[in-house]
């Protein structure tokens, strides 16, 4: 699979942004009525970009077309109180439909609720993975009082400090495989590290999940090589698009890289690893190079990637972009 060859020019309506909020990390699912539901992270411009870690909420927008335009409807996972593990912040959604129900996976945290110029490390280190469940994309969403993926029990565990950024797919044998980002305590706190990715499996999309100890998407000598994985199955393989933080996999910093796996546990770079550098090719305006293109999420049509959703940042401007893909994937 040479993923970059299926990326098509982006129509003008395939862009979602807000005058009042930073927008980030959209993930979409369709409903039985033929409408498209986008779940995305947002937080007020007035709090500054770094407040994603403390003031984000997962909101909900709807469209009649897969690439938009999307209109904001409501907040799917609002603030619910500091006493809950995810009570003050919800972020980085990925949504799926399994067996007639809808599963919204996300990062949640709590903390002191303070807006800080630099990353609020209390909230950052309280990051955990959760799932909310609904009978329809309009909700209501049932949230749980415990994380789906908590930190490890030992300070030596790869995920001893925090867990975040879940991605999940259904294996052909009916089980569920999750890849998630985590941070250990082997490097100096409060930042900790290294930042790696782990695999967890379950017989149910709602868990419980069993962790597998070997990290993936690693690069020797790099304590933070990748993030933002999106995983799916196609043609008998597992595939993943990840952000290549420093160019360890593609040679291009902040690019998106393609991995593949036969079993979901052992991953290797694809023959054609580069998905895209940070840029958007607009139908009407041509190529726009930007600072960051992150949080890749796919919408699959008949099991084939049809739209690539990404979060974009250029200076203090953020937006979500919905990139159409050609259907003739080999």
Secondary structure, DSSP 8 states (H G I E B T S, - for coil): --GGGGB--B-TTSEE--SSEEEEEEEEEE-TTS-EEEEEEEEEGGG-GGGHHHH-EEEEEEESSTT---EEEEEEE----TTSTTSSEEEEEEEEEETTEEEEEEEEE-S-----SS--HHHHHT-EEEEEEESSTT---B--SS-SB---SSTTSTTSSEEEEEEEEE-TTS-EEEEEEEE-BSS-TTT-B-EEEEEEEESSTT---EEEEEEES--TT-SS-EEEEEEEEETTEEEEEEEESSSTTTSSTTEEEEEEESSSSSEEEEEEEEEE-SEEEETTTEEEE-SEEEEEEEEEETTEEEEEEEEEEETTEEEEEEEEB-S---
